[in-house]
């Protein structure tokens, strides 16, 4: 396959492809508020059918899944493409420079909620398929698509859906375009994700707030109760003190260590991009902490009066919300029970509530299929891609590697500074077009690989 044929087709259809993306972006699909979800699923179904994909909307206990397939022969290599059509809420609205659901181009970027996460990357996959078939007339492999509407709320029904439909979803490889490219601008291949455990701790004092002078030294302060508990859970250097927290962590292999060492690192550049110019660590430490170590993060604290001035009270409640990122082979429920036992031992009056969980996942970098996709990506970008053993954040990758039992590769098509989940989320147009092109090359490379899989040539 020559790059020129694909580039020519993309050049001829650039405006058409952008308009298709804009159509999907204009349709709201805010999963947390259940706004526009049904309408977006229907729109996506229609767009897939126009390409020739046999598509259906399948119900779950939450938002629907849009499933599609182009299956030539059950004996053929099968690629399953995953993505999500739901988006985050746009708030705060006043921080947007243009309306959050009206795609606007500024300086070569498309600004709109969902542009990078994940509608732009999802559409790039579909348009890659469309472009390949337009140029070459047929597909060399089977392709299935599963697009969910609950990723932004933790994919609570995806695992049960996959378990129920394992036969339908049977595949040889799962390919996802989500997340951001490397901060250096180089193409990035991710072979896993950290898991996540979300929980809440709540301390109670009196039944109501009280005057801090009249009842000071008399009533317990729930804010201090939580602070004292948290200090028993995490040391000042960040090490988690919960017994057994670090059990079952799979250390990186020799190959994974080599991959991490190859990743470019510029502390000043990364610090400026994330808004913390004081970043002080080397690349080996940075990537190990980002991909191979769990976290113990406080993402919210609430207690008492936090408005202007001061209100002299003793709070009646204090709440801490946490997200704990986990690595292979930590189990979220095992970690929750360990935290639960720790809380009971140190302050049984504090309530702990489980909110949600997602398991970690990792695909071996030694697999031949990883090398095939890596080579395909290199052909597109004319640059050797960076291969990172794990994403720092969490995606429901485990449903493919642990439930479906197949390798999974994540190839982000969005720019590093896409601002996903924030006002002025954006997608660089060149990244969008490169994503379409990358999908074409991956399809072709997998077709070539499949011809000789197990020494057999498929007709």
C-alpha positions in Angstrom: 0.0 0.0 0.0 1.4 3.4 -0.9 1.1 6.4 1.3 0.3 8.6 -1.7 -3.0 6.9 -2.4 -4.3 7.4 1.1 -3.0 11.0 1.3 -4.7 11.9 -2.0 -8.0 10.5 -0.9 -7.7 12.4 2.4 -6.8 15.6 0.6 -9.9 15.3 -1.7 -12.2 14.5 1.2 -10.8 16.7 4.0 -13.7 19.2 4.2 -16.2 16.4 3.9 -14.5 14.5 6.8 -14.3 17.6 8.9 -18.0 18.2 8.5 -18.8 14.6 9.5 -16.9 15.2 12.7 -18.6 18.5 13.3 -22.0 16.8 12.9 -21.2 14.4 15.7 -19.6 17.1 17.9 -22.7 19.3 17.7 -24.8 16.4 19.2 -24.6 16.6 23.0 -23.9 13.4 24.8 -23.2 14.1 28.4 -23.3 10.8 30.2 -23.3 12.2 33.8 -26.5 14.2 33.1 -28.0 11.8 30.5 -28.3 14.6 28.0 -28.4 13.7 24.3 -27.2 10.1 24.8 -29.9 8.3 22.9 -29.8 10.9 20.1 -26.1 10.6 19.8 -26.2 6.8 19.7 -28.7 6.9 16.9 -26.7 9.5 15.0 -23.6 7.4 15.3 -25.5 4.3 14.1 -26.6 6.2 11.0 -23.1 7.4 10.3 -21.7 3.9 10.5 -24.4 2.5 8.3 -23.6 5.1 5.6 -20.1 3.7 5.5 -21.5 0.2 5.0 -21.1 -1.1 8.5 -23.8 -3.4 9.8 -24.8 -1.6 13.0 -27.1 -2.0 15.9 -27.9 -0.2 19.1 -27.7 -2.6 22.1 -29.1 -1.8 25.5 -27.3 -2.1 28.8 -28.5 -1.4 32.4 -27.3 2.2 31.6 -26.5 4.0 28.4 -26.6 2.0 25.1 -23.7 0.5 23.2 -23.4 1.1 19.5 -22.1 -2.1 17.9 -21.1 -2.6 14.3 -19.2 -5.1 12.2 -17.9 -5.9 8.7 -17.2 -9.7 8.9 -15.9 -11.3 5.7 -15.1 -14.8 7.1 -15.0 -16.2 10.6 -11.5 -17.6 9.8 -10.1 -14.1 9.1 -8.1 -12.1 11.5 -10.6 -9.9 13.5 -9.9 -6.4 14.8 -12.2 -5.0 17.5 -12.1 -1.2 17.6 -13.3 0.4 20.9 -14.3 4.0 21.6 -16.9 6.1 23.5 -19.4 8.6 22.3 -20.2 10.2 25.6 -18.5 13.4 26.8 -17.8 15.3 30.0 -20.1 18.3 31.1 -18.8 21.5 29.5 -18.8 23.6 32.8 -17.5 26.1 33.6 -19.2 27.6 30.5 -17.8 31.1 30.9 -14.2 29.8 30.4 -14.9 28.7 26.9 -13.8 31.1 24.1 -16.5 29.7 21.8 -19.7 27.7 22.4 -18.7 24.2 23.8 -21.0 22.3 21.4 -20.3 24.4 18.3 -17.1 23.2 16.7 -14.9 26.2 16.0 -11.5 26.3 14.2 -8.8 28.5 15.6 -5.1 28.2 14.6 -5.5 24.9 13.0 -7.4 23.3 15.9 -11.1 22.3 16.4 -12.4 23.6 19.7 -15.5 21.7 21.0 -16.4 19.4 23.9 -15.6 15.9 22.7 -13.2 17.0 19.9 -10.3 15.0 21.4 -12.1 12.9 23.9 -13.3 10.8 22.2 -15.5 11.8 19.2 -12.6 13.1 17.1 -10.6 9.9 17.6 -13.6 7.7 17.2 -14.6 9.3 13.8 -10.9 9.0 12.7 -11.3 5.3 13.1 -14.5 5.1 11.1 -13.1 7.4 8.4 -10.0 5.4 8.2 -12.1 2.3 7.4 -14.1 4.3 4.8 -10.9 5.7 3.2 -9.3 2.2 3.0 -12.3 0.7 1.3 -12.6 3.6 -1.1 -8.9 3.3 -2.2 -8.6 -0.5 -2.1 -12.2 -1.7 -2.6 -12.2 -4.3 0.2 -10.9 -5.1 3.6 -8.2 -7.7 4.3 -9.6 -8.5 7.8 -12.8 -8.5 9.8 -13.5 -5.4 11.8 -15.9 -5.0 14.7 -16.7 -1.8 16.5 -18.0 -1.2 20.0 -18.7 2.4 21.1 -20.1 2.9 24.6 -21.8 5.8 26.2 -20.6 5.5 29.8 -16.8 5.8 29.7 -16.9 9.3 31.3 -18.8 7.8 34.3 -16.4 4.8 34.7 -17.9 2.3 32.2 -20.1 0.7 34.9 -21.9 -1.6 32.5 -19.2 -2.4 30.0 -17.7 -5.5 31.8 -21.1 -7.2 32.1 -21.9 -6.3 28.4 -18.6 -7.9 27.3 -19.2 -11.0 29.5 -22.7 -11.4 28.0 -21.6 -10.9 24.4 -18.2 -12.6 24.3 -19.1 -14.6 21.2 -20.2 -11.5 19.4 -17.1 -9.6 20.3 -14.7 -12.4 19.6 -11.5 -10.9 18.2 -7.7 -11.3 17.8 -6.8 -7.7 18.8 -8.5 -4.7 20.4 -7.4 -1.3 19.1 -8.3 1.9 20.9 -7.7 5.5 20.0 -8.1 7.5 23.1 -6.0 9.7 25.3 -3.3 12.2 24.4 -0.1 11.8 22.3 3.3 12.1 24.0 4.2 15.6 25.1 7.2 15.5 22.7 4.8 15.2 19.7 6.1 11.7 18.8 3.5 9.0 18.0 2.7 6.9 21.1 1.6 3.3 21.6 0.2 2.3 25.0 0.0 -1.3 26.1 -2.0 -0.9 29.2 -3.7 1.3 31.8 -3.7 1.8 35.5 -6.8 0.8 37.4 -8.7 3.0 39.7 -10.5 2.8 43.0 -12.8 5.7 44.0 -13.9 6.0 47.6 -15.2 8.5 50.2 -14.3 8.9 53.8 -16.8 10.7 56.1 -16.3 11.8 59.7 -19.1 13.0 61.9 -19.2 15.3 65.0 -22.2 16.9 66.5 -25.6 16.8 64.8 -25.2 20.4 63.8 -22.4 23.0 63.5 -21.6 24.8 66.7 -20.0 28.0 68.0 -16.2 27.3 68.1 -15.9 29.4 71.3 -18.8 28.2 73.2 -18.1 24.5 72.5 -14.3 24.6 71.7 -12.4 21.8 73.5 -15.8 20.2 74.2 -17.0 18.8 70.8 -14.9 16.7 68.5 -13.9 18.3 65.2 -14.5 15.9 62.3 -12.1 17.7 60.1 -9.2 16.9 62.5 -10.5 13.3 62.8 -10.0 12.9 59.0 -6.7 14.7 59.0 -5.4 12.4 61.8 -6.6 9.3 59.9 -5.1 10.4 56.6 -1.7 10.9 58.3 -1.8 7.2 59.3 -2.5 6.2 55.7 0.2 8.0 53.8 3.7 9.1 54.7 5.1 12.6 53.8 7.1 11.1 50.9 3.9 9.6 49.4 4.4 6.0 50.4 1.1 4.4 51.4 1.1 3.0 54.9 -2.0 0.8 54.5 -0.9 -2.8 55.3 -0.6 -4.9 52.2 -1.2 -2.0 49.8 1.9 -2.9 47.7 1.3 -6.7 47.6 0.7 -8.3 44.2 2.4 -5.5 42.2 3.9 -7.0 39.1 7.4 -5.5 38.6 8.3 -4.2 35.1 10.0 -6.7 32.8 13.5 -6.1 31.4 11.9 -5.1 28.1 9.4 -2.7 29.8 12.3 -1.0 31.6 14.1 -0.6 28.3 10.9 1.0 26.8 10.6 3.4 29.7 14.2 4.5 29.3 13.7 5.3 25.6 10.9 7.8 26.3 12.0 11.4 25.9 11.8 13.6 29.0 12.0 17.3 29.5 11.1 18.3 33.1 10.8 22.0 32.3 8.6 21.4 29.2 6.3 18.9 31.0 6.1 21.2 34.1 5.1 24.2 32.0 2.4 22.1 30.1 0.8 20.8 33.3 1.1 24.1 35.1 3.7 23.1 37.6 7.1 24.5 36.6 8.8 23.2 39.7 8.9 19.5 38.5 12.2 18.1 39.7 12.9 14.5 38.7 14.6 12.5 36.0 12.9 10.6 33.2 13.4 7.2 34.7 11.7 8.2 37.9 9.0 10.1 36.1 7.8 7.3 33.9 8.1 4.6 36.5 5.9 6.7 38.9 3.5 7.4 36.0 3.0 3.9 34.8 4.3 1.3 37.3 3.4 2.7 40.7 0.0 3.1 42.3 -1.2 6.5 43.6 -3.2 7.5 46.8 -4.8 10.7 45.7 -7.1 13.1 47.6 -9.3 14.8 45.0 -11.6 16.7 47.3 -11.9 17.8 50.9 -15.1 19.4 52.3 -15.8 20.6 55.8 -17.2 23.6 57.6 -17.1 27.1 56.2 -15.0 27.9 53.1 -16.5 31.2 51.9 -15.1 34.7 52.2 -14.0 35.9 55.6 -14.4 33.6 58.5 -17.3 31.8 60.3 -16.3 30.6 63.8 -17.8 27.2 63.9 -16.9 23.6 64.6 -18.1 21.6 61.6 -20.5 18.8 62.0 -19.1 16.7 59.1 -16.0 16.3 57.1 -15.6 14.4 53.8 -12.6 13.3 51.8 -13.0 11.9 48.3 -10.1 9.8 46.9 -9.1 8.1 43.7 -6.5 5.4 44.1 -4.7 4.5 40.8 -3.6 0.8 40.7 -1.1 -1.2 38.7 -1.0 -4.8 37.5 -1.8 -7.1 39.4 -3.5 -5.1 42.2 -7.2 -5.8 42.7 -9.4 -2.8 43.4 -11.7 -4.7 45.8 -8.7 -6.2 47.7 -7.3 -2.7 48.1 -10.6 -1.3 49.2 -11.0 -4.0 51.9 -7.4 -3.3 53.1 -8.2 0.4 53.4 -11.5 -0.5 55.1 -9.6 -2.5 57.7 -7.1 0.3 58.2 -9.9 2.8 58.9 -11.6 0.5 61.3 -8.4 -0.1 63.2 -7.5 3.6 63.5 -10.9 5.3 63.8 -14.0 3.1 63.6 -16.3 6.1 63.8 -15.2 7.2 60.3 -17.4 5.9 57.5 -15.9 4.6 54.3 -17.9 4.3 51.1 -17.0 2.4 47.9 -17.9 4.5 44.8 -16.5 2.7 41.8 -13.5 0.7 40.6 -11.7 -0.3 37.4 -9.0 -3.0 37.1 -5.5 -2.3 35.8 -4.5 -3.9 32.5 -1.3 -4.6 30.5 -0.4 -6.3 27.2 3.0 -7.9 26.8 5.4 -5.8 24.7 6.9 -9.0 23.4 3.9 -10.1 21.4 4.3 -10.2 17.6 1.1 -8.3 17.0 2.6 -5.4 19.0 5.5 -5.3 16.6 3.2 -5.4 13.6 1.2 -2.4 14.8 4.3 -0.5 15.8 5.7 -0.9 12.3 2.5 0.3 10.8 2.5 3.4 12.9 6.1 4.1 12.0 5.2 3.9 8.3 2.5 6.6 8.7 4.5 9.1 10.8 7.9 8.3 9.3 9.1 8.1 12.8 9.6 5.3 15.2 6.7 5.5 17.8 7.3 5.5 21.5 6.0 2.4 23.2 4.8 2.9 26.8 3.9 -0.1 28.8 1.0 1.7 30.5 -1.1 4.8 30.5 -0.9 6.8 33.7 -4.7 7.2 33.9 -7.5 4.6 33.6 -9.5 3.2 30.7 -11.6 0.0 30.8 -8.8 -1.9 29.0 -9.1 -4.8 31.4 -12.4 -5.9 29.8 -10.4 -6.9 26.7 -7.3 -8.4 28.3 -9.0 -10.1 31.3 -12.6 -10.8 30.2 -12.3 -11.2 26.4 -8.8 -12.5 26.8 -7.1 -10.8 23.9 -4.2 -8.3 23.6 -5.1 -4.6 23.5 -3.2 -1.7 22.0 -4.0 2.0 22.6 -2.9 4.5 20.0 -3.8 8.1 20.9 -4.7 10.3 17.9 -5.2 13.5 19.9 -2.5 16.2 20.6 -0.9 16.2 24.1 -2.5 19.6 25.0 -6.0 18.7 23.9 -7.4 20.0 27.2 -9.9 17.1 27.5 -12.3 17.4 30.4 -11.5 21.1 30.5 -12.9 24.3 28.9 -11.6 24.8 25.3 -11.0 21.1 24.6 -9.5 20.9 21.2 -8.1 18.6 18.5 -5.4 19.6 16.1 -6.6 19.0 12.5 -3.3 17.5 11.4 -3.6 15.0 14.3 -7.1 14.1 13.2 -6.1 13.5 9.6 -3.0 11.6 10.7 -5.3 9.4 12.8 -7.4 8.5 9.7 -4.3 7.7 7.8 -2.9 5.6 10.8 -6.1 3.5 10.9 -5.6 2.7 7.2 -2.1 1.5 7.7 -2.9 -0.5 10.8 -5.7 -2.3 8.9 -3.4 -3.1 6.0 -0.5 -4.3 8.2 -2.9 -6.6 10.1 -4.1 -8.0 6.8 -0.5 -8.7 5.8 0.2 -10.3 9.1 -2.9 -12.4 9.0 -1.9 -13.9 5.7 0.9 -15.7 7.3 -0.5 -16.2 10.8 0.3 -19.7 12.0 2.0 -20.3 8.6 -1.3 -20.3 6.8 -2.2 -18.1 3.9 -5.9 -16.9 4.0 -7.6 -16.6 0.7 
